[in-house]
């Protein structure tokens, strides 16, 4: 999934206070088998020795799948040429186990980078075909086959997204209970002027070349990323971007060294992104599935 939008994808939404958090034992089968008594033979024979199993244990350090659940809210769709303020996408792929890592492209927490790219994991599809279904507490959501061992849907409505809820993934020949837990959004974001919705007064939030602090709430203890993508004053030329990643504490500072290179008056897309990156074991897929929850709000500003 692209970490930021290279065309000027911005949007301002008055409703940033995305809905708050929504607030088995397996019985053992009874042993109904009969006890068979065998009389000892007068000519006992040696019982054959069972052959040792040659089946190797599953190595859960290997990755055999990836699941992404991305909630994106854009502040001003008209500013960037998109139709919807909110888009919710679910994507999954499975493959034979590999030592790759889908999170390798992220810098360590507490650092910033201008090298923003997607991870590439070399893998061989395992040929599974059919539907993938995710289910929390509400109605199931179905992902359609996208390609070889790949599934996706971008038709999820906002009300269908269950916040802070564990979901089970069921696919062709595999099922993982409590595979991932979704994240929630924000009650507030500052500076709030990033979220103006009308193109006539968007790009009103000043992004200071001397360094800029962004704040939000609630903080839920995950990872948080701020990307400032800068464009020429008229939006026709992409000038560069910086990504800063840190713990989700409610505030993040983008240092001056990453902003002072841009001319005052340049406009910017500001991506505020909450991440939950995790991994779940899947015996059926003979490895682990890496799961990635993203809640992203994109606003507008200008370099001051």
C-alpha positions in Angstrom: 0.0 0.0 0.0 1.5 3.4 -1.0 2.6 5.3 2.2 1.6 8.7 0.8 -0.3 9.9 -2.3 2.0 11.3 -4.9 -0.8 13.4 -6.5 -2.1 16.1 -4.2 -4.5 13.9 -2.2 -5.9 16.2 0.5 -9.2 16.5 2.2 -10.8 18.4 5.0 -13.4 16.9 7.1 -15.5 18.4 9.9 -16.1 15.0 11.4 -12.7 14.0 12.6 -14.1 12.6 15.8 -14.5 9.2 14.3 -16.8 7.0 16.3 -15.5 6.0 19.7 -14.6 2.4 20.7 -17.4 -0.1 20.5 -17.7 -1.8 23.7 -14.8 -20.5 24.2 -14.2 -22.8 25.5 -14.4 -25.8 23.0 -15.9 -28.8 24.7 -13.9 -31.9 24.5 -15.4 -34.8 22.6 -16.4 -37.7 24.9 -14.4 -40.9 24.6 -17.0 -43.5 23.4 -14.5 -46.1 22.2 -14.8 -49.6 23.7 -12.0 -51.3 25.7 -10.8 -54.4 24.0 -9.2 -57.1 26.1 -6.6 -59.2 24.3 -5.7 -62.6 25.8 -1.9 -63.1 25.9 -0.6 -65.5 23.2 1.3 -68.6 24.1 3.7 -67.6 21.3 4.2 -63.9 21.8 5.7 -62.0 18.9 7.6 -58.8 19.0 5.4 -55.7 18.2 6.7 -53.6 15.3 8.3 -50.3 16.3 6.5 -47.2 15.1 8.5 -45.2 12.6 9.4 -41.7 13.9 7.5 -38.8 12.3 9.3 -37.0 9.5 6.9 -34.0 9.6 8.8 -30.9 10.6 7.2 -28.4 13.1 5.9 -25.2 11.6 8.4 -22.3 11.7 6.4 -19.3 12.7 9.4 -17.0 12.2 8.6 -17.4 8.5 5.9 -15.2 6.9 3.2 -16.8 4.8 0.7 -14.0 4.4 -0.1 -10.3 4.8 -3.3 -8.6 5.7 -4.0 -4.9 5.5 -7.0 -3.0 6.8 -6.9 0.7 5.8 -9.3 3.4 6.9 -8.6 6.7 5.1 -10.4 10.0 5.6 -9.5 12.8 3.2 -10.2 16.4 4.2 -11.0 18.0 0.8 -11.8 15.5 -2.0 -12.2 18.3 -4.5 -8.6 19.5 -3.7 -7.1 16.3 -4.9 -9.5 14.9 -7.4 -10.9 12.0 -5.4 -14.6 11.3 -5.1 -15.0 10.0 -1.5 -14.1 11.6 1.7 -13.8 8.1 3.4 -12.5 4.9 1.9 -12.0 1.7 3.7 -9.9 -1.0 2.0 -9.1 -4.6 3.0 -6.3 -6.5 1.2 -4.8 -9.9 1.7 -2.2 -12.1 0.1 -0.9 -15.6 0.9 2.2 -17.4 -0.3 4.7 -20.1 0.6 6.7 -19.3 3.8 9.4 -16.7 3.3 11.9 -14.9 5.5 10.7 -11.5 4.2 9.1 -8.8 6.3 6.3 -6.5 5.1 7.3 -3.9 7.7 10.9 -3.4 6.7 10.2 -0.1 4.9 9.4 1.7 8.2 12.1 3.6 10.0 12.7 3.0 13.7 10.3 4.8 16.1 11.6 8.3 17.1 13.2 9.0 13.7 12.4 10.8 10.4 13.2 10.0 6.8 12.8 11.3 3.3 13.2 7.8 1.8 9.6 6.8 1.7 8.9 3.6 -0.1 6.9 0.3 0.0 8.4 -3.0 1.1 8.9 -5.7 -1.5 8.7 -9.3 -0.2 9.9 -11.9 -2.6 7.4 -14.8 -2.4 5.7 -17.5 -4.4 1.9 -17.6 -4.3 0.5 -20.8 -2.8 -2.3 -21.0 -5.4 -5.3 -20.6 -3.0 -8.5 -19.7 -4.8 -11.8 -18.6 -3.5 -13.1 -15.9 -1.2 -11.6 -14.4 2.0 -14.0 -13.3 4.7 -13.3 -11.2 7.8 -15.7 -11.2 10.7 -15.9 -9.2 13.9 -19.1 -8.7 15.9 -21.2 -7.6 12.9 -21.9 -8.8 9.4 -19.0 -10.6 7.6 -17.0 -8.6 5.0 -16.0 -10.5 1.9 -12.8 -9.9 -0.1 -12.9 -10.9 -3.8 -10.1 -12.6 -5.6 -7.7 -10.0 -7.1 -5.0 -12.3 -8.5 -3.0 -15.3 -7.7 -3.5 -15.8 -3.9 -4.5 -12.1 -3.6 -7.8 -10.6 -2.4 -9.2 -7.1 -1.9 -12.3 -5.0 -1.4 -12.7 -1.2 -1.3 -16.5 -1.3 -0.9 -16.5 -1.3 2.9 -18.8 1.4 4.3 -17.8 3.5 7.3 -20.5 1.9 9.6 -19.2 -1.5 8.8 -15.8 -0.7 10.2 -15.8 -2.0 13.8 -13.3 -0.1 15.9 -11.0 -1.8 18.4 -12.5 -5.2 17.6 -10.9 -8.6 17.1 -11.7 -10.2 13.7 -11.4 -13.8 12.4 -10.0 -14.4 8.9 -11.5 -17.3 6.9 -10.1 -18.2 3.5 -9.8 -21.1 1.2 -8.2 -23.9 3.3 -7.3 -21.7 6.2 -8.9 -19.9 9.2 -7.3 -17.7 11.9 -9.4 -16.8 14.9 -8.7 -13.3 16.4 -6.3 -12.7 13.6 -6.2 -8.9 14.1 -7.7 -6.1 16.2 -8.7 -2.9 14.4 -7.8 0.6 15.5 -9.9 3.7 16.2 -9.7 7.3 14.9 -9.5 10.7 16.6 -11.5 13.0 18.7 -9.4 16.0 17.6 -6.4 16.9 15.5 -4.3 20.1 15.8 -3.9 22.3 13.9 -7.5 21.9 13.2 -7.3 24.2 10.1 -5.7 21.3 8.3 -9.1 19.9 8.1 -11.0 22.6 6.2 -13.2 21.0 3.6 -13.8 23.7 1.0 -11.1 24.3 -1.6 -11.6 28.0 -1.4 -10.1 28.1 2.1 -8.1 24.9 2.3 -4.3 25.0 2.7 -4.8 27.4 5.6 -2.7 25.6 8.3 0.8 27.0 8.6 3.6 24.4 8.6 6.6 26.2 10.1 10.0 25.8 8.5 11.5 26.1 12.0 9.9 22.8 13.0 6.2 21.8 13.5 4.4 19.9 16.2 1.2 18.0 15.4 -1.2 16.8 18.2 -4.2 14.5 18.3 -6.3 12.5 20.7 -6.9 10.0 21.9 -3.5 8.4 22.0 -3.8 4.6 22.2 -0.2 3.5 22.5 0.4 2.2 19.0 2.8 3.7 16.4 2.0 7.1 14.8 3.4 8.5 11.5 3.2 12.1 10.2 4.0 12.6 6.5 4.4 16.1 5.1 4.3 15.9 1.3 5.2 19.3 -0.2 4.2 20.7 -3.6 4.7 23.9 -5.6 2.4 26.8 -4.7 0.0 25.8 -7.5 0.1 22.1 -6.8 1.6 21.1 -10.1 5.0 19.9 -9.0 5.8 17.5 -6.2 8.9 18.8 -4.3 9.5 16.1 -1.7 8.2 14.6 1.6 9.3 13.7 5.1 8.0 10.9 7.3 8.4 10.9 11.0 7.4 7.8 13.0 7.1 7.6 16.8 5.0 6.0 19.6 1.4 7.1 19.7 1.6 9.6 22.6 -0.6 12.3 21.2 2.1 14.6 19.8 4.8 14.4 17.2 7.5 17.0 16.2 8.8 17.3 12.6 12.3 18.9 12.9 13.3 22.0 11.0 16.0 20.2 9.0 13.3 18.4 7.0 11.2 21.5 6.3 13.5 24.4 5.9 14.5 23.4 2.4 11.0 24.3 1.0 10.1 27.8 -0.1 7.5 29.7 2.0 4.1 29.5 0.2 4.6 25.9 -1.0 1.5 23.9 -0.2 1.4 20.6 1.6 -0.6 17.4 2.2 -0.3 16.3 5.8 -0.9 12.6 6.5 -1.6 11.6 10.1 -1.5 7.9 10.3 -2.1 5.5 13.2 -0.5 2.1 12.7 -1.0 -1.2 14.4 1.5 -3.8 13.1 1.3 -7.3 14.4 1.7 -11.0 13.5 -0.5 -14.0 14.0 0.4 -17.7 13.7 -1.4 -19.7 11.0 -0.8 -23.5 11.1 -2.9 -23.9 8.0 -0.5 -21.6 6.0 2.6 -23.0 7.8 3.8 -19.7 9.0 2.7 -16.3 10.3 0.4 -13.7 8.8 1.6 -10.1 9.3 -1.3 -7.8 9.9 -1.4 -4.1 9.4 -4.1 -1.7 10.7 -4.0 1.8 9.3 -6.2 4.8 10.3 -5.2 7.8 8.1 -6.5 11.4 8.0 -5.1 13.7 5.2 -5.3 17.4 5.6 -3.9 20.5 3.9 -1.4 23.3 4.8 1.2 25.6 3.5 4.9 26.1 4.3 5.4 29.2 6.4 
